Amino acid sequence: MLTAEVVQSIDDAIVLNVVLINEQSYPAAWEYDDSEEYYGQMFRKPKNITILLKNDGENVGFLLAIPHDDAVEELESDDPLMVYDPAIYYIENVAILPAYRNKEGFRKMLDILRSELKKREISKISMHARVSNNLSKNIQDNMNVIEIRRISAWKYYNFEETTDYIIAAWPSDPEDNK
């Protein structure tokens, strides 16, 4: 059974596991040269959110979300149309092992992200979502899209993938009106 949870304490074993998940989820050309160092640093930043997807206790996926403004600073030369907005979190990376890819796993991680962001009074996300694997469609089907724009060849996928830049909000939650 798939479950998702926010990781409160990052250790080297989690970092190594995520690097392996990433390696099995994407082409080698998309990997960071220093994946262990990169994820170790990113997961330990206090404002970043790391969510693990598990199947019977085994890590099978992850989602990394960072403050949107950090992403704008990092990506401004690659996507100059991004604008600063402290009320948004950016999904930096999502990876799910091929055997576990389905809407349910991603949806579970999104639900946990929503809960975590609600604590921070954030209701919107942004991301560069691949089109070929239906990630963009999944976001569009499950969230209220505020902005979407197509990038025909995104640098971070070696210019091989069409990507949609999306800003989206979660649909209203009846619990919010209580």
Secondary structure, 3 states (H helix, E strand, C coil): CEEEEECCCCCHHHHHHHHHHHHHHCCHHHCCCCHHHHHHHHHHCCCCEEEEEEECCEEEEEEEEEEHHHHHHHHCCCCCCCCCCCCEEEEEEEEECHHHCCHHHHHHHHHHHHHHHHHCCCCEEEEEEECCCCHHHHHHHHCEEEEEEEECCCHHHCCCCCEEEEEEECCCCHHHHC
